[in-house]
């Protein structure tokens, strides 16, 4: 088994175990066709975003959709990726 595949399986198993602790079930999608369908649906969903609030300090991104609903994504990487770099003005 490749190192990447092992890391993916570890991550999906960890998520499923956490969901089970909450007495909720989850579904894993890694099969090519199912993953392509999930990506297509995610692209459609992202196209409904009208505003983005990135909060790197807490590792969260909030998406505001055209219907006014909010979606929150917890991520160690995404908020920093979406945040503009700080530019300090220098006075001369």
N, C-alpha and C positions, 0 to 999 in steps of 0.2 A: 504494500500500500504506500502511496506517495506521501510525503510529508504534508503537502497541501491538503490532500484528501483527509488525512488523519486530523489535521487542525479543524477542518470543516465539520467532521463527525463529532469531534470533541465539543465544538461550539454548539452544534444543534442538540446534542445530548444534554449539555448544561442548561440550555433554554427549556427543553422539554421537562427536565427535572424541576426547574424552578416553577414552571407552569403547574406541574403536578402538585407541588407544595401548596399552591393556591387553589387546588381542586379544579383546575381548568385543563383542558386538553389542547394540544397544539398539533399542527401538521408540518412535516418537513417536506420541502420540495427541492430535490436535487436532480431529478431526472430531466433530461434535456427539453422535452416538449412541455412538461409542466412548468419548468423554470422559464421557458420562453413566454408562456402564457402569463405567468406571474409578472414578469418584467413588462410585458405589454400593458397589463392592467395598471401597474405602478406608474408607467409613463402617462397613461390617460389621467390617472389620479393627480399626478404632479401638475398636469396642465390646468387643473382647476385652482391652483394656488394664485392668490392675488396679493399676498404679503408674506414676508418671512421675518421672524424675530429670532436671531441667533444669539445665544447666551453662553459663550464659551466657559465662563466661570462656574457654571453648574452643569455643563455638558448637555445642553438641551437646545433644540430648535423647535419653534412653534410655527406651524404653517396655518395661514388663514385662507380658507377656500371661498370660492365665489358665492356659496350658499351661506357664508358667515360662520360656518363651523370651524373649529380649531382641531388640528392634529399635532401631537407632540412626539418628537423623536428624541430619545435619549441616546447620546453617542459621544464617545471620547474624541472623535475626529471631525464630525460634520460641522459643529458650531465654529470651530477654528477655520475650517475650510471656507465657510460662507462669510466670515467676518473680514472686513476690509482691514488692511494693515494700518497701524497707527502712523500718522505723519505729524511730526512735531514741527511747528513753525519756528523758524529762527528769526529773531529781530536783528536788524543791522543798524 
